[in-house]
Amino acid sequence: MTTEENFTSEEIAKLEISLPTSLELCRLGLATMIDIRQTFEIELKGAIPDTEHIPMFELKVMLGHTLTEDEQDILDAGEIKEMDAKSFFTTINKLHHTSDHLLLCICNSGRRSLSAASLLRTLGYPKALSVAGGFVAWKKLQQQNS
């Protein structure tokens, strides 16, 4: 799997979607945002309403991927969310195949979500995208709108 540091600008252009477009697609019922941050990150910084939470590092471990040292450090920083393959694929299939939703991966800044979208695509979910700017952009937009 490609790491976020290795994405070309062409790959990013194919995987990334803007936050305003993401929010509109969700509002129209055409997409679901998947928050891939670790549980402790959501507890510390806040949750985005109406998102599915699937922590990326637990997913990678479940699928047999080796975590980088930085990823392992982040995983070790909080409590692990128990996830099994059946519940993951049931959730993703319900969103992607049954509801025909785009899967919009969002992380803190938009870098890890590129890897998550790429991983989902390798698993057979071609409608996976990364939300540019991540939670930081979402929080900024909320502050502008209040």
N, CA, C and O atoms as a GROMACS GRO file, in nm:
protein
  584
    1MET      N    1   0.085  -0.119   0.000
    1MET     CA    2   0.000   0.000   0.000
    1MET      C    3   0.088   0.123   0.000
    1MET      O    4   0.192   0.126   0.066
    2THR      N    5   0.048   0.223  -0.072
    2THR     CA    6   0.120   0.348  -0.079
    2THR      C    7   0.102   0.426   0.052
    2THR      O    8  -0.008   0.434   0.106
    3THR      N    9   0.211   0.481   0.102
    3THR     CA   10   0.199   0.566   0.219
    3THR      C   11   0.172   0.707   0.174
    3THR      O   12   0.196   0.742   0.058
    4GLU      N   13   0.123   0.790   0.266
    4GLU     CA   14   0.084   0.924   0.228
    4GLU      C   15   0.198   1.006   0.170
    4GLU      O   16   0.175   1.095   0.089
    5GLU      N   17   0.322   0.978   0.212
    5GLU     CA   18   0.436   1.054   0.162
    5GLU      C   19   0.466   1.020   0.016
    5GLU      O   20   0.535   1.097  -0.051
    6ASN      N   21   0.417   0.908  -0.034
    6ASN     CA   22   0.450   0.862  -0.168
    6ASN      C   23   0.344   0.889  -0.273
    6ASN      O   24   0.359   0.844  -0.386
    7PHE      N   25   0.238   0.961  -0.241
    7PHE     CA   26   0.134   0.989  -0.339
    7PHE      C   27   0.182   1.094  -0.437
    7PHE      O   28   0.236   1.198  -0.398
    8THR      N   29   0.160   1.067  -0.565
    8THR     CA   30   0.191   1.167  -0.667
    8THR      C   31   0.076   1.267  -0.673
    8THR      O   32  -0.032   1.240  -0.620
    9SER      N   33   0.099   1.379  -0.736
    9SER     CA   34  -0.008   1.478  -0.748
    9SER      C   35  -0.125   1.423  -0.830
    9SER      O   36  -0.240   1.459  -0.805
   10GLU      N   37  -0.095   1.334  -0.927
   10GLU     CA   38  -0.202   1.272  -1.006
   10GLU      C   39  -0.287   1.179  -0.919
   10GLU      O   40  -0.409   1.176  -0.930
   11GLU      N   41  -0.220   1.102  -0.831
   11GLU     CA   42  -0.293   1.012  -0.742
   11GLU      C   43  -0.379   1.090  -0.644
   11GLU      O   44  -0.493   1.053  -0.616
   12ILE      N   45  -0.325   1.200  -0.592
   12ILE     CA   46  -0.401   1.284  -0.499
   12ILE      C   47  -0.524   1.339  -0.569
   12ILE      O   48  -0.633   1.341  -0.512
   13ALA      N   49  -0.506   1.385  -0.693
   13ALA     CA   50  -0.619   1.442  -0.769
   13ALA      C   51  -0.731   1.338  -0.788
   13ALA      O   52  -0.848   1.374  -0.790
   14LYS      N   53  -0.695   1.210  -0.802
   14LYS     CA   54  -0.795   1.104  -0.821
   14LYS      C   55  -0.860   1.063  -0.689
   14LYS      O   56  -0.973   1.013  -0.688
   15LEU      N   57  -0.790   1.084  -0.578
   15LEU     CA   58  -0.839   1.035  -0.447
   15LEU      C   59  -0.905   1.142  -0.361
   15LEU      O   60  -0.978   1.110  -0.268
   16GLU      N   61  -0.879   1.269  -0.391
   16GLU     CA   62  -0.920   1.374  -0.298
   16GLU      C   63  -1.045   1.449  -0.345
   16GLU      O   64  -1.067   1.469  -0.464
   17ILE      N   65  -1.126   1.489  -0.247
   17ILE     CA   66  -1.247   1.566  -0.271
   17ILE      C   67  -1.249   1.681  -0.171
   17ILE      O   68  -1.200   1.666  -0.058
   18SER      N   69  -1.303   1.793  -0.210
   18SER     CA   70  -1.305   1.910  -0.121
   18SER      C   71  -1.406   1.890  -0.008
   18SER      O   72  -1.502   1.815  -0.022
   19LEU      N   73  -1.382   1.958   0.102
   19LEU     CA   74  -1.474   1.950   0.215
   19LEU      C   75  -1.614   2.000   0.180
   19LEU      O   76  -1.711   1.931   0.210
   20PRO      N   77  -1.629   2.117   0.117
   20PRO     CA   78  -1.764   2.162   0.082
   20PRO      C   79  -1.841   2.062  -0.006
   20PRO      O   80  -1.960   2.038   0.014
   21THR      N   81  -1.771   2.004  -0.104
   21THR     CA   82  -1.835   1.904  -0.190
   21THR      C   83  -1.874   1.781  -0.109
   21THR      O   84  -1.982   1.725  -0.128
   22SER      N   85  -1.786   1.740  -0.020
   22SER     CA   86  -1.814   1.624   0.067
   22SER      C   87  -1.938   1.647   0.150
   22SER      O   88  -2.025   1.561   0.159
   23LEU      N   89  -1.946   1.764   0.211
   23LEU     CA   90  -2.060   1.794   0.297
   23LEU      C   91  -2.191   1.798   0.217
   23LEU      O   92  -2.295   1.753   0.265
   24GLU      N   93  -2.185   1.852   0.096
   24GLU     CA   94  -2.304   1.857   0.011
   24GLU      C   95  -2.347   1.716  -0.032
   24GLU      O   96  -2.466   1.686  -0.032
   25LEU      N   97  -2.251   1.630  -0.068
   25LEU     CA   98  -2.285   1.493  -0.106
   25LEU      C   99  -2.348   1.418   0.011
   25LEU      O  100  -2.442   1.340  -0.008
   26CYS      N  101  -2.297   1.441   0.132
   26CYS     CA  102  -2.356   1.379   0.252
   26CYS      C  103  -2.497   1.433   0.275
   26CYS      O  104  -2.589   1.357   0.306
   27ARG      N  105  -2.513   1.564   0.261
   27ARG     CA  106  -2.644   1.626   0.281
   27ARG      C  107  -2.747   1.569   0.183
   27ARG      O  108  -2.864   1.551   0.218
   28LEU      N  109  -2.704   1.541   0.061
   28LEU     CA  110  -2.792   1.486  -0.042
   28LEU      C  111  -2.815   1.335  -0.028
   28LEU      O  112  -2.893   1.276  -0.103
   29GLY      N  113  -2.746   1.273   0.068
   29GLY     CA  114  -2.762   1.130   0.090
   29GLY      C  115  -2.688   1.044  -0.010
   29GLY      O  116  -2.724   0.928  -0.030
   30LEU      N  117  -2.585   1.098  -0.073
   30LEU     CA  118  -2.509   1.025  -0.174
   30LEU      C  119  -2.375   0.973  -0.121
   30LEU      O  120  -2.308   0.896  -0.188
   31ALA      N  121  -2.339   1.015  -0.001
   31ALA     CA  122  -2.208   0.979   0.054
   31ALA      C  123  -2.217   0.968   0.206
   31ALA      O  124  -2.309   1.020   0.269
   32THR      N  125  -2.120   0.898   0.262
   32THR     CA  126  -2.105   0.889   0.407
   32THR      C  127  -1.961   0.919   0.441
   32THR      O  128  -1.869   0.866   0.378
   33MET      N  129  -1.940   1.005   0.541
   33MET     CA  130  -1.805   1.033   0.588
   33MET      C  131  -1.765   0.926   0.687
   33MET      O  132  -1.841   0.890   0.777
   34ILE      N  133  -1.644   0.876   0.670
   34ILE     CA  134  -1.587   0.777   0.759
   34ILE      C  135  -1.468   0.841   0.830
   34ILE      O  136  -1.366   0.871   0.768
   35ASP      N  137  -1.482   0.862   0.960
   35ASP     CA  138  -1.376   0.923   1.041
   35ASP      C  139  -1.276   0.813   1.075
   35ASP      O  140  -1.309   0.720   1.149
   36ILE      N  141  -1.156   0.823   1.021
   36ILE     CA  142  -1.056   0.719   1.039
   36ILE      C  143  -0.961   0.750   1.154
   36ILE      O  144  -0.866   0.675   1.178
   37ARG      N  145  -0.985   0.860   1.225
   37ARG     CA  146  -0.897   0.894   1.338
   37ARG      C  147  -0.912   0.791   1.450
   37ARG      O  148  -1.011   0.718   1.457
   38GLN      N  149  -0.811   0.788   1.535
   38GLN     CA  150  -0.817   0.700   1.652
   38GLN      C  151  -0.919   0.756   1.750
   38GLN      O  152  -0.947   0.876   1.750
   39THR      N  153  -0.973   0.671   1.833
   39THR     CA  154  -1.076   0.710   1.929
   39THR      C  155  -1.030   0.825   2.018
   39THR      O  156  -1.106   0.918   2.042
   40PHE      N  157  -0.905   0.820   2.066
   40PHE     CA  158  -0.857   0.926   2.154
   40PHE      C  159  -0.849   1.060   2.082
   40PHE      O  160  -0.864   1.165   2.145
   41GLU      N  161  -0.825   1.059   1.951
   41GLU     CA  162  -0.820   1.185   1.875
   41GLU      C  163  -0.959   1.248   1.870
   41GLU      O  164  -0.973   1.370   1.882
   42ILE      N  165  -1.060   1.166   1.853
   42ILE     CA  166  -1.197   1.216   1.850
   42ILE      C  167  -1.236   1.269   1.988
   42ILE      O  168  -1.300   1.374   1.999
   43GLU      N  169  -1.196   1.197   2.093
   43GLU     CA  170  -1.226   1.241   2.228
   43GLU      C  171  -1.156   1.373   2.261
   43GLU      O  172  -1.213   1.458   2.329
   44LEU      N  173  -1.033   1.390   2.213
   44LEU     CA  174  -0.956   1.512   2.241
   44LEU      C  175  -1.003   1.632   2.158
   44LEU      O  176  -1.018   1.742   2.210
   45LYS      N  177  -1.026   1.611   2.030
   45LYS     CA  178  -1.052   1.722   1.939
   45LYS      C  179  -1.198   1.740   1.904
   45LYS      O  180  -1.240   1.849   1.866
   46GLY      N  181  -1.276   1.634   1.917
   46GLY     CA  182  -1.418   1.642   1.885
   46GLY      C  183  -1.455   1.553   1.769
   46GLY      O  184  -1.373   1.515   1.686
   47ALA      N  185  -1.583   1.522   1.766
   47ALA     CA  186  -1.637   1.436   1.660
   47ALA      C  187  -1.705   1.520   1.554
   47ALA      O  188  -1.749   1.632   1.580
   48ILE      N  189  -1.713   1.466   1.437
   48ILE     CA  190  -1.788   1.527   1.328
   48ILE      C  191  -1.924   1.456   1.324
   48ILE      O  192  -1.929   1.333   1.313
   49PRO      N  193  -2.032   1.531   1.334
   49PRO     CA  194  -2.164   1.466   1.336
   49PRO      C  195  -2.191   1.382   1.211
   49PRO      O  196  -2.142   1.413   1.102
   50ASP      N  197  -2.267   1.278   1.229
   50ASP     CA  198  -2.315   1.192   1.120
   50ASP      C  199  -2.202   1.122   1.043
   50ASP      O  200  -2.212   1.101   0.922
   51THR      N  201  -2.095   1.084   1.115
   51THR     CA  202  -1.988   1.007   1.051
   51THR      C  203  -1.985   0.867   1.109
   51THR      O  204  -2.029   0.844   1.222
   52GLU      N  205  -1.934   0.774   1.030
   52GLU     CA  206  -1.903   0.640   1.079
   52GLU      C  207  -1.760   0.646   1.132
   52GLU      O  208  -1.675   0.712   1.071
   53HIS      N  209  -1.733   0.580   1.242
   53HIS     CA  210  -1.597   0.578   1.296
   53HIS      C  211  -1.535   0.441   1.271
   53HIS      O  212  -1.579   0.341   1.327
   54ILE      N  213  -1.433   0.439   1.186
   54ILE     CA  214  -1.356   0.318   1.159
   54ILE      C  215  -1.209   0.358   1.168
   54ILE      O  216  -1.153   0.411   1.072
   55PRO      N  217  -1.145   0.333   1.283
   55PRO     CA  218  -1.006   0.374   1.299
   55PRO      C  219  -0.913   0.298   1.203
   55PRO      O  220  -0.912   0.176   1.199
   56MET      N  221  -0.837   0.374   1.127
   56MET     CA  222  -0.755   0.318   1.021
   56MET      C  223  -0.649   0.221   1.070
   56MET      O  224  -0.626   0.117   1.008
   57PHE      N  225  -0.584   0.253   1.182
   57PHE     CA  226  -0.473   0.167   1.224
   57PHE      C  227  -0.522   0.031   1.271
   57PHE      O  228  -0.455  -0.069   1.246
   58GLU      N  229  -0.637   0.026   1.338
   58GLU     CA  230  -0.694  -0.104   1.376
   58GLU      C  231  -0.733  -0.182   1.251
   58GLU      O  232  -0.716  -0.304   1.245
   59LEU      N  233  -0.785  -0.111   1.151
   59LEU     CA  234  -0.822  -0.175   1.025
   59LEU      C  235  -0.698  -0.236   0.959
   59LEU      O  236  -0.702  -0.350   0.913
   60LYS      N  237  -0.591  -0.160   0.954
   60LYS     CA  238  -0.469  -0.211   0.892
   60LYS      C  239  -0.417  -0.334   0.965
   60LYS      O  240  -0.374  -0.431   0.901
   61VAL      N  241  -0.419  -0.333   1.098
   61VAL     CA  242  -0.374  -0.448   1.176
   61VAL      C  243  -0.463  -0.568   1.148
   61VAL      O  244  -0.415  -0.679   1.128
   62MET      N  245  -0.596  -0.545   1.147
   62MET     CA  246  -0.691  -0.652   1.123
   62MET      C  247  -0.666  -0.717   0.986
   62MET      O  248  -0.681  -0.838   0.971
   63LEU      N  249  -0.628  -0.636   0.887
   63LEU     CA  250  -0.605  -0.686   0.752
   63LEU      C  251  -0.465  -0.744   0.733
   63LEU      O  252  -0.431  -0.793   0.625
   64GLY      N  253  -0.383  -0.740   0.839
   64GLY     CA  254  -0.250  -0.799   0.831
   64GLY      C  255  -0.141  -0.707   0.781
   64GLY      O  256  -0.031  -0.754   0.750
   65HIS      N  257  -0.168  -0.578   0.773
   65HIS     CA  258  -0.066  -0.482   0.730
   65HIS      C  259   0.028  -0.452   0.846
   65HIS      O  260  -0.013  -0.455   0.962
   66THR      N  261   0.152  -0.425   0.815
   66THR     CA  262   0.249  -0.383   0.916
   66THR      C  263   0.239  -0.232   0.932
   66THR      O  264   0.241  -0.158   0.833
   67LEU      N  265   0.229  -0.187   1.056
   67LEU     CA  266   0.222  -0.044   1.081
   67LEU      C  267   0.363   0.014   1.083
   67LEU      O  268   0.459  -0.052   1.123
   68THR      N  269   0.374   0.140   1.039
   68THR     CA  270   0.501   0.210   1.055
   68THR      C  271   0.521   0.239   1.203
   68THR      O  272   0.428   0.224   1.283
   69GLU      N  273   0.640   0.279   1.240
   69GLU     CA  274   0.667   0.311   1.380
   69GLU      C  275   0.576   0.424   1.429
   69GLU      O  276   0.525   0.418   1.541
   70ASP      N  277   0.556   0.527   1.346
   70ASP     CA  278   0.468   0.638   1.383
   70ASP      C  279   0.324   0.592   1.400
   70ASP      O  280   0.256   0.632   1.494
   71GLU      N  281   0.277   0.507   1.308
   71GLU     CA  282   0.141   0.455   1.318
   71GLU      C  283   0.123   0.373   1.446
   71GLU      O  284   0.022   0.384   1.514
   72GLN      N  285   0.223   0.290   1.476
   72GLN     CA  286   0.216   0.207   1.597
   72GLN      C  287   0.214   0.295   1.722
   72GLN      O  288   0.141   0.265   1.817
   73ASP      N  289   0.293   0.403   1.722
   73ASP     CA  290   0.293   0.496   1.836
   73ASP      C  291   0.155   0.558   1.856
   73ASP      O  292   0.108   0.570   1.969
   74ILE      N  293   0.091   0.598   1.746
   74ILE     CA  294  -0.043   0.657   1.756
   74ILE      C  295  -0.143   0.552   1.804
   74ILE      O  296  -0.228   0.581   1.887
   75LEU      N  297  -0.132   0.431   1.752
   75LEU     CA  298  -0.221   0.323   1.794
   75LEU      C  299  -0.205   0.296   1.944
   75LEU      O  300  -0.303   0.276   2.015
   76ASP      N  301  -0.080   0.295   1.991
   76ASP     CA  302  -0.051   0.266   2.131
   76ASP      C  303  -0.094   0.379   2.224
   76ASP      O  304  -0.106   0.358   2.345
   77ALA      N  305  -0.118   0.499   2.170
   77ALA     CA  306  -0.150   0.615   2.254
   77ALA      C  307  -0.291   0.609   2.313
   77ALA      O  308  -0.320   0.680   2.409
   78GLY      N  309  -0.377   0.527   2.258
   78GLY     CA  310  -0.514   0.522   2.307
   78GLY      C  311  -0.563   0.380   2.322
   78GLY      O  312  -0.490   0.284   2.298
   79GLU      N  313  -0.688   0.368   2.361
   79GLU     CA  314  -0.750   0.235   2.370
   79GLU      C  315  -0.785   0.187   2.232
   79GLU      O  316  -0.834   0.263   2.148
   80ILE      N  317  -0.760   0.062   2.208
   80ILE     CA  318  -0.789   0.003   2.078
   80ILE      C  319  -0.938  -0.027   2.068
   80ILE      O  320  -0.997  -0.084   2.160
   81LYS      N  321  -0.997   0.013   1.958
   81LYS     CA  322  -1.138  -0.017   1.931
   81LYS      C  323  -1.144  -0.157   1.872
   81LYS      O  324  -1.086  -0.183   1.766
   82GLU      N  325  -1.212  -0.246   1.941
   82GLU     CA  326  -1.222  -0.383   1.892
   82GLU      C  327  -1.300  -0.384   1.761
   82GLU      O  328  -1.412  -0.335   1.753
   83MET      N  329  -1.238  -0.440   1.659
   83MET     CA  330  -1.302  -0.447   1.529
   83MET      C  331  -1.267  -0.582   1.468
   83MET      O  332  -1.151  -0.624   1.472
   84ASP      N  333  -1.365  -0.649   1.414
   84ASP     CA  334  -1.337  -0.772   1.344
   84ASP      C  335  -1.372  -0.753   1.197
   84ASP      O  336  -1.442  -0.659   1.159
   85ALA      N  337  -1.324  -0.844   1.117
   85ALA     CA  338  -1.344  -0.833   0.972
   85ALA      C  339  -1.492  -0.833   0.936
   85ALA      O  340  -1.535  -0.758   0.848
   86LYS      N  341  -1.570  -0.916   1.003
   86LYS     CA  342  -1.711  -0.925   0.970
   86LYS      C  343  -1.782  -0.792   0.992
   86LYS      O  344  -1.858  -0.747   0.906
   87SER      N  345  -1.759  -0.728   1.107
   87SER     CA  346  -1.828  -0.601   1.134
   87SER      C  347  -1.779  -0.491   1.040
   87SER      O  348  -1.858  -0.407   0.996
   88PHE      N  349  -1.649  -0.490   1.010
   88PHE     CA  350  -1.596  -0.391   0.916
   88PHE      C  351  -1.662  -0.406   0.779
   88PHE      O  352  -1.716  -0.309   0.725
   89PHE      N  353  -1.657  -0.526   0.723
   89PHE     CA  354  -1.711  -0.545   0.588
   89PHE      C  355  -1.862  -0.530   0.584
   89PHE      O  356  -1.917  -0.485   0.483
   90THR      N  357  -1.931  -0.567   0.691
   90THR     CA  358  -2.076  -0.546   0.697
   90THR      C  359  -2.107  -0.397   0.690
   90THR      O  360  -2.195  -0.355   0.614
   91THR      N  361  -2.034  -0.317   0.767
   91THR     CA  362  -2.055  -0.171   0.768
   91THR      C  363  -2.023  -0.111   0.632
   91THR      O  364  -2.104  -0.036   0.576
   92ILE      N  365  -1.906  -0.142   0.578
   92ILE     CA  366  -1.863  -0.085   0.451
   92ILE      C  367  -1.954  -0.129   0.337
   92ILE      O  368  -1.993  -0.048   0.252
   93ASN      N  369  -1.989  -0.258   0.335
   93ASN     CA  370  -2.077  -0.307   0.228
   93ASN      C  371  -2.215  -0.243   0.234
   93ASN      O  372  -2.275  -0.212   0.131
   94LYS      N  373  -2.266  -0.222   0.357
   94LYS     CA  374  -2.396  -0.158   0.372
   94LYS      C  375  -2.393  -0.017   0.313
   94LYS      O  376  -2.487   0.025   0.245
   95LEU      N  377  -2.286   0.055   0.339
   95LEU     CA  378  -2.274   0.192   0.288
   95LEU      C  379  -2.246   0.194   0.138
   95LEU      O  380  -2.314   0.264   0.063
   96HIS      N  381  -2.149   0.117   0.097
   96HIS     CA  382  -2.099   0.126  -0.040
   96HIS      C  383  -2.188   0.053  -0.140
   96HIS      O  384  -2.226   0.110  -0.242
   97HIS      N  385  -2.222  -0.070  -0.111
   97HIS     CA  386  -2.297  -0.150  -0.208
   97HIS      C  387  -2.448  -0.136  -0.191
   97HIS      O  388  -2.519  -0.111  -0.289
   98THR      N  389  -2.498  -0.151  -0.070
   98THR     CA  390  -2.642  -0.146  -0.048
   98THR      C  391  -2.697  -0.006  -0.068
   98THR      O  392  -2.798   0.012  -0.137
   99SER      N  393  -2.631   0.095  -0.007
   99SER     CA  394  -2.679   0.233  -0.018
   99SER      C  395  -2.618   0.307  -0.135
   99SER      O  396  -2.657   0.420  -0.165
  100ASP      N  397  -2.521   0.245  -0.204
  100ASP     CA  398  -2.452   0.306  -0.318
  100ASP      C  399  -2.391   0.442  -0.281
  100ASP      O  400  -2.398   0.537  -0.358
  101HIS      N  401  -2.332   0.449  -0.162
  101HIS     CA  402  -2.272   0.573  -0.114
  101HIS      C  403  -2.124   0.582  -0.151
  101HIS      O  404  -2.054   0.481  -0.160
  102LEU      N  405  -2.080   0.705  -0.173
  102LEU     CA  406  -1.938   0.732  -0.179
  102LEU      C  407  -1.886   0.718  -0.037
  102LEU      O  408  -1.955   0.755   0.058
  103LEU      N  409  -1.766   0.665  -0.021
  103LEU     CA  410  -1.703   0.653   0.110
  103LEU      C  411  -1.600   0.764   0.122
  103LEU      O  412  -1.496   0.760   0.057
  104LEU      N  413  -1.629   0.863   0.206
  104LEU     CA  414  -1.545   0.980   0.218
  104LEU      C  415  -1.464   0.971   0.346
  104LEU      O  416  -1.515   0.997   0.455
  105CYS      N  417  -1.338   0.934   0.332
  105CYS     CA  418  -1.249   0.916   0.448
  105CYS      C  419  -1.200   1.052   0.497
  105CYS      O  420  -1.157   1.136   0.418
  106ILE      N  421  -1.209   1.072   0.628
  106ILE     CA  422  -1.162   1.198   0.686
  106ILE      C  423  -1.075   1.166   0.807
  106ILE      O  424  -1.109   1.081   0.889
  107CYS      N  425  -0.963   1.237   0.817
  107CYS     CA  426  -0.874   1.222   0.932
  107CYS      C  427  -0.854   1.361   0.993
  107CYS      O  428  -0.943   1.446   0.980
  108ASN      N  429  -0.744   1.384   1.057
  108ASN     CA  430  -0.722   1.515   1.119
  108ASN      C  431  -0.689   1.622   1.016
  108ASN      O  432  -0.745   1.732   1.020
  109SER      N  433  -0.596   1.591   0.925
  109SER     CA  434  -0.550   1.695   0.832
  109SER      C  435  -0.567   1.660   0.685
  109SER      O  436  -0.544   1.745   0.598
  110GLY      N  437  -0.607   1.537   0.655
  110GLY     CA  438  -0.625   1.497   0.516
  110GLY      C  439  -0.513   1.411   0.460
  110GLY      O  440  -0.520   1.371   0.344
  111ARG      N  441  -0.411   1.381   0.539
  111ARG     CA  442  -0.301   1.297   0.489
  111ARG      C  443  -0.329   1.148   0.508
  111ARG      O  444  -0.318   1.071   0.413
  112ARG      N  445  -0.366   1.107   0.629
  112ARG     CA  446  -0.393   0.965   0.654
  112ARG      C  447  -0.515   0.917   0.574
  112ARG      O  448  -0.524   0.801   0.536
  113SER      N  449  -0.609   1.009   0.550
  113SER     CA  450  -0.730   0.969   0.476
  113SER      C  451  -0.698   0.935   0.331
  113SER      O  452  -0.772   0.859   0.269
  114LEU      N  453  -0.591   0.988   0.275
  114LEU     CA  454  -0.547   0.947   0.141
  114LEU      C  455  -0.511   0.799   0.142
  114LEU      O  456  -0.551   0.723   0.053
  115SER      N  457  -0.436   0.758   0.244
  115SER     CA  458  -0.400   0.617   0.257
  115SER      C  459  -0.522   0.530   0.279
  115SER      O  460  -0.532   0.420   0.224
  116ALA      N  461  -0.617   0.579   0.360
  116ALA     CA  462  -0.738   0.502   0.388
  116ALA      C  463  -0.821   0.484   0.261
  116ALA      O  464  -0.870   0.375   0.234
  117ALA      N  465  -0.837   0.591   0.183
  117ALA     CA  466  -0.914   0.582   0.058
  117ALA      C  467  -0.845   0.486  -0.039
  117ALA      O  468  -0.911   0.407  -0.106
  118SER      N  469  -0.714   0.495  -0.046
  118SER     CA  470  -0.638   0.405  -0.133
  118SER      C  471  -0.654   0.261  -0.088
  118SER      O  472  -0.670   0.171  -0.171
  119LEU      N  473  -0.648   0.237   0.043
  119LEU     CA  474  -0.666   0.102   0.096
  119LEU      C  475  -0.805   0.048   0.062
  119LEU      O  476  -0.818  -0.066   0.018
  120LEU      N  477  -0.908   0.130   0.082
  120LEU     CA  478  -1.044   0.085   0.050
  120LEU      C  479  -1.057   0.052  -0.099
  120LEU      O  480  -1.125  -0.044  -0.135
  121ARG      N  481  -0.992   0.129  -0.183
  121ARG     CA  482  -0.997   0.101  -0.326
  121ARG      C  483  -0.931  -0.033  -0.359
  121ARG      O  484  -0.980  -0.108  -0.444
  122THR      N  485  -0.819  -0.063  -0.291
  122THR     CA  486  -0.753  -0.192  -0.315
  122THR      C  487  -0.838  -0.308  -0.266
  122THR      O  488  -0.822  -0.421  -0.312
  123LEU      N  489  -0.930  -0.281  -0.173
  123LEU     CA  490  -1.020  -0.384  -0.120
  123LEU      C  491  -1.147  -0.398  -0.206
  123LEU      O  492  -1.235  -0.479  -0.174
  124GLY      N  493  -1.156  -0.320  -0.313
  124GLY     CA  494  -1.269  -0.333  -0.404
  124GLY      C  495  -1.379  -0.230  -0.386
  124GLY      O  496  -1.492  -0.253  -0.428
  125TYR      N  497  -1.347  -0.117  -0.325
  125TYR     CA  498  -1.445  -0.010  -0.305
  125TYR      C  499  -1.399   0.113  -0.385
  125TYR      O  500  -1.334   0.203  -0.330
  126PRO      N  501  -1.432   0.117  -0.514
  126PRO     CA  502  -1.380   0.222  -0.602
  126PRO      C  503  -1.436   0.361  -0.573
  126PRO      O  504  -1.383   0.460  -0.624
  127LYS      N  505  -1.539   0.370  -0.492
  127LYS     CA  506  -1.598   0.501  -0.462
  127LYS      C  507  -1.544   0.558  -0.332
  127LYS      O  508  -1.614   0.635  -0.266
  128ALA      N  509  -1.423   0.523  -0.294
  128ALA     CA  510  -1.360   0.577  -0.173
  128ALA      C  511  -1.278   0.700  -0.210
  128ALA      O  512  -1.200   0.698  -0.306
  129LEU      N  513  -1.296   0.806  -0.133
  129LEU     CA  514  -1.223   0.931  -0.154
  129LEU      C  515  -1.173   0.985  -0.021
  129LEU      O  516  -1.220   0.944   0.085
  130SER      N  517  -1.077   1.076  -0.027
  130SER     CA  518  -1.022   1.142   0.090
  130SER      C  519  -1.072   1.286   0.095
  130SER      O  520  -1.070   1.357  -0.006
  131VAL      N  521  -1.116   1.328   0.213
  131VAL     CA  522  -1.164   1.465   0.230
  131VAL      C  523  -1.044   1.556   0.255
  131VAL      O  524  -0.973   1.541   0.355
  132ALA      N  525  -1.021   1.650   0.164
  132ALA     CA  526  -0.908   1.742   0.174
  132ALA      C  527  -0.919   1.828   0.300
  132ALA      O  528  -1.025   1.883   0.331
  133GLY      N  529  -0.809   1.839   0.372
  133GLY     CA  530  -0.804   1.926   0.489
  133GLY      C  531  -0.851   1.862   0.618
  133GLY      O  532  -0.819   1.911   0.726
  134GLY      N  533  -0.927   1.754   0.608
  134GLY     CA  534  -0.969   1.677   0.724
  134GLY      C  535  -1.046   1.754   0.829
  134GLY      O  536  -1.115   1.852   0.800
  135PHE      N  537  -1.033   1.708   0.954
  135PHE     CA  538  -1.105   1.766   1.067
  135PHE      C  539  -1.067   1.912   1.088
  135PHE      O  540  -1.150   1.994   1.126
  136VAL      N  541  -0.941   1.945   1.062
  136VAL     CA  542  -0.895   2.083   1.079
  136VAL      C  543  -0.976   2.176   0.989
  136VAL      O  544  -1.020   2.282   1.034
  137ALA      N  545  -0.996   2.137   0.864
  137ALA     CA  546  -1.075   2.218   0.771
  137ALA      C  547  -1.221   2.222   0.813
  137ALA      O  548  -1.286   2.326   0.803
  138TRP      N  549  -1.274   2.109   0.861
  138TRP     CA  550  -1.413   2.103   0.906
  138TRP      C  551  -1.433   2.197   1.025
  138TRP      O  552  -1.531   2.272   1.030
  139LYS      N  553  -1.341   2.194   1.121
  139LYS     CA  554  -1.351   2.279   1.240
  139LYS      C  555  -1.345   2.427   1.200
  139LYS      O  556  -1.421   2.509   1.252
  140LYS      N  557  -1.256   2.461   1.109
  140LYS     CA  558  -1.244   2.600   1.062
  140LYS      C  559  -1.373   2.646   0.995
  140LYS      O  560  -1.418   2.758   1.017
  141LEU      N  561  -1.432   2.559   0.914
  141LEU     CA  562  -1.558   2.590   0.846
  141LEU      C  563  -1.670   2.612   0.949
  141LEU      O  564  -1.752   2.703   0.933
  142GLN      N  565  -1.675   2.531   1.053
  142GLN     CA  566  -1.776   2.546   1.158
  142GLN      C  567  -1.761   2.680   1.229
  142GLN      O  568  -1.861   2.745   1.260
  143GLN      N  569  -1.638   2.721   1.255
  143GLN     CA  570  -1.612   2.849   1.321
  143GLN      C  571  -1.652   2.966   1.232
  143GLN      O  572  -1.703   3.066   1.281
  144GLN      N  573  -1.630   2.954   1.102
  144GLN     CA  574  -1.668   3.059   1.009
  144GLN      C  575  -1.820   3.073   0.999
  144GLN      O  576  -1.872   3.183   0.980
  145ASN      N  577  -1.890   2.962   1.013
  145ASN     CA  578  -2.034   2.960   0.998
  145ASN      C  579  -2.110   2.994   1.127
  145ASN      O  580  -2.233   3.003   1.126
  146SER      N  581  -2.036   3.012   1.238
  146SER     CA  582  -2.107   3.040   1.364
  146SER      C  583  -2.101   3.186   1.402
  146SER      O  584  -2.155   3.225   1.504
   0.00000   0.00000   0.00000
